[in-house]
Amino acid sequence: MPQTAVPSTFDVVIWLMDRALNDGEYLQPAKLHRLLYLSQAYFAVAYAGTKLMPATFVAEENGPVEPDVWRVYASGRPYIESVPPAERVEHFLDSIWRRFGSHSADYLGNLVSAQPPFLEAFAQGPRSEITLSAMVKFYGRPRSPSVRGGSVPGVQDVLRPRTMVSASGQAVSVRRWNPRGGKSDS
């Protein structure tokens, strides 16, 4: 199996749940799964097909679900020792949270449930796997077309640039230089 950016899906779950708590929000299970799904999809686009976490998403009636996370968190948040993500992963998750975290579980559910990766998997039957390649194909477009529930931003609209300090002490936004105009890993 190819290497993932984090060793466990639960590291991402805990990061998202803690971020929600820090923002004074309770992270509903449905919203958590939509954010996990979007994180996996956009990370794979931004980092040339690399999985963010060792997760498999399946198409359920109400949207994409990671079945292991669903089962573990079904009766509340268990104690799980987590490994803090690397800086680039934390920056990425922060970008996902800033872009999608303010939306309701219903909005995110309507959004992702109307998209081709979910629809194609669900057409095969409940609990059919939503493949990473289908996610990359859809989310990797410069700007995905509007679908029922809203338009889908391209990866360049989701990932915020890193901020660094210039020699004069001013904050500047930076992205990794890519001479071919390909995907940045900022």
N, C-alpha and C positions, 0 to 999 in steps of 0.2 A: 504494500500500500504506500502511495506517495506520502511524503512528509507533510504535516499540517503546521500552521503557524502557532497553535497552542496545543498542548498535550491532551486536553480534555474539553469536551463541550461544556462541562460544568464550570470551567474557568470563565467562559464567556457569560454563562447564565449568571454566575455570582457577580461579575463585573456589572452587568446590566441591572441586576436587582439592587446592588449597592448604589449605583448611579441614580436610579429612580428614588431610592430612599434619601439620598443626599439632596435631591431636588424636591423632597417632600411629597413624593408620589408613591402610591401602591402600584406595583407592576402586575397587572392582571395576567393570568396564565396565557390567555389568547394573544394578548399584546406581546408577551415575551416570545412566543413562538413566531409571530410575524417578524419581530426584530431579529431573531436568530436567523430566520430564513433570508431576510434582506441582507444581513451581515455576511452570510455565507456566499450569497450571489454576488454582491458588490466586491467582496474581497477577491473572489475568483477572477472577476473582470480586471480589477486593479493590479493583481499580481499574477498575471499570465496563467490562469487556471489552477493556481494553488488553493487548496482548501484552507479556510480559516481554522476549522475545527473538525474533528473526526465525527461528523454528524451525517445522518441520512434523514431526509425529509420525505414524508409521505403525504399524499393528497387525501384529506379527510373531508367530510361534508362541509365543514365550516372553514376550511383553509388548510395551509401547510402545517404539519406537526412533526416535531422530532419525537418519536415514540418513547425513547428511553427517558428523556427529560420529562415528558408528559407523565409517565408512570411514577418516576421518583418524586415529582412535585405535586402529585395528585392530592395528597393530604396535607400540604403545607411545605414550607421551606425546611428541608432537613439540614443537619450540620454536615458540611462537606468541606474538607481542607482544600483550599484552592491555591493555585500558583499564579502570582500576579503576571499579567501579560507583558511581553516585551514592549518597549516604547512605541515602536511602529504600530503594533496591534492596538495598544491603548489609544493612540492618536486616531487610528481607523475607527475603533468603537465609539470614540467621542464624536467623530464625524457622523456616524450612523445615528447616534442618540440625538445630536443637534438637528439632524435633518428629519428624522421620523419620530423621535421620542415624544414630541408634543401632540402627536395625533392620537386619537382614541383607538381602542382595540377594534371597534366596528369599522372605522375608516380604513385602517390597515388591512383588516380582513377583507373588506370589499375591494380594496386595491389589488392585493395579491391574488385573490380568488378569481379575478377577471383577466389575469395575465396568462399567456400561452403556456408557460412551463407548468403551472398548476392545472389549467384546463386540459391539456394533453394527457397528463398523468391521471387526472380524475376520470377522464373518458375511458381509461382502461379498467376502472373500478376503484372503489375505496381502498385505501392503504397502498395504492400503487406508488412506487418511488418517483420522486421528482428528481431527475438527473442533474448533476452539476453542469453537464454540457448544455442542457436545455436552458439552465439559468444563465450561463455565460453567453449563449447565443442571443437571448432576449435582452439581458441587462447590459451587454457589451455594445449595443448600438449607441451611436452618439447621443441621441435622445429618443427614447422609446415613445411610440405613438400613444395618444390618449386611449385609455380603455375605460370601461365602465368603472366608475369610482374615482377617476382622476388620471392625470398624466404621470408617467413614470420618468423620473429624472435620470439623466445619464450619469455615469460614474464621476465625470468632471464636476457635476453639480452637487454631488454628495460629499466627496472628499474635500475637506477644507485644507488650504495650504498650511504648511508648517510656518511658524513665526520664529524668526531668529533676530539677533541684534547685529546691526551693521557696525563697521569700524567707527562710525560717528556716534554710535549709541542709539540709533533709531531702530524701531521695530520694522522688520521687512518680512513679507510673505515669500516663501521659497518653495520651489518644486524641484524634484530631481531632474537634471538635464537629460533629455532624451533626443538625440539628434535626428532620429527617424520619425519623430512625431507620434510615437507609439504611446502606450499606457505608462503613466507616471506612477511611481510608488511612493508618493509623498504621504 
